[in-house]
Amino acid sequence: MNQNVRVRFAPSPTGPLHIGGVRTALYNYLFARKMGGKFLLRLEDTDQTRFVAGAEQYIIDSLLWLGISPDEGVSFGGDLGPYKQSDRREIYKKYADQLLAEGKAYYAFDTSEELEAKRAEDATFKYDSKSRLALNNSLTLSKEEVEIRIKDGDNVALRLLIPSGQSITFYDTIRGEVSFSTDELDDKVIMKGDGLPTYHFANIVDDHLMEITHVIRGEEWLSSTAHHVLMYSYFGWQPPVFAHLPLILKPTGKGKLSKRDGAKFGFPVFPLSWNSDTEDDSFIGFREDGYLPEAVINFLALLGWSPGNDQEVFSLEELVEAFSIDKIVKHGARFDIDKALWFNQKYIINTSNEELARIVRPHLDATGLDVTDAYLAAVCGQMKPRVHKLTEIIRDGQFFFIAPTDFDKETIGKKYKAESSNHFLAVAEKISLIGDATAALIEASIKEYVSDHQLKMGEIFPILRIALSGSVQGPDLMETIAILGTKESANRIIKGVEVFNNL
């Protein structure tokens, strides 16, 4: 245990939280819990042009639904806040001024049009030690001109001064030693004209002041880490331990899983549904598509991490116990929705009928139907071994709530004989007289009739099932009759015979 361990999940509120971000949050959470440390939620909202209303609450709601609640952060409190970067302007200014005073950063006044023109001339152009002295910045302009431009506030940015001819080396827990030549790095903007920092500057200041010990994030940030390590050295701060996670790949195994892939492949890639003004920017979530949060967590944990044995099903507590960063793989992990469904089915089966009823109640309410909690729990008990998603309990078990109007005509054509209709009507009358009864009592009554009249089970049972549910497929026939009730079941059999005779 190391109670000094502090990790953070720092998404930007620019839209719904992608499942890749959820995995990053999960790994940070598991590591914090394993080490007895703290897990923080920080919002990196300095790019106000990309801010999306509702995204902040969406992120919080997603984490809470999944059961990975932060110890500190936005909406959770803590002593080292504020935890929203837009509330920390003055903090960043102090450290930016320090870099300026020490000659480790400089003002740049180049317009976006001027920089685009440079890129049009040279596709390899970047703002660096080779180009900076030919551009509009405080290194090339007079002190008076710089002061005028700063006062006017036009296109004022602060860039990090990258030294030439040096090597920046750091250790990544997953990837080992990583080195970059400073000649490969550009002089990144660290403060924008609106007074807000860029990600690169804000995150190292925040991580230092919030006492972050380990930075666990996606591999897309690996190439930027050299800039971050350099800034740590400029300030004389100890950098955190870095761990850059592998990509989550498309189901094909080729390319990073994107938010559009959900619609393309027909599965969710967000924890909760996101509703936008346009259909193209609206997405169904794992929750609304019928997944249990425990199944999503279990599935995501194994996308890039291995426990080192054959165990696949883990509770959150078991994941905490088994988790270690050194078992995270370097290569990308293929997003296999069939595996997610497999996990979901396991968790559905192991969830009590009463709890399932509580969870699927909103799905039933959305149809305008209503039954008692006890009735819904009984339905869940029969349907849960037969479904992969919670929504399928209502969809595939619709006959428990509404009498079928569409019937399996192919099986009726093979199995049903009009001259046998009197037997089905007699069975209907026989079970209607039982009243409320157990499946065992109902089964004994029907089998008694079949035996007494020298009939075959295969002649009677499929037709009874179709009359009750519309299909020969479904949960146990006797349990179905018991749940529907003997009177409702008898009525369905009688109506079914009428329909079957007219086919």
Summary of the structure (lengths in Angstrom):
residues: 503
radius of gyration: 31.5
end to end distance: 71.7
largest distance: 110.0
contacts: 1534
relative contact order: 0.08
helix: 50%
strand: 12%
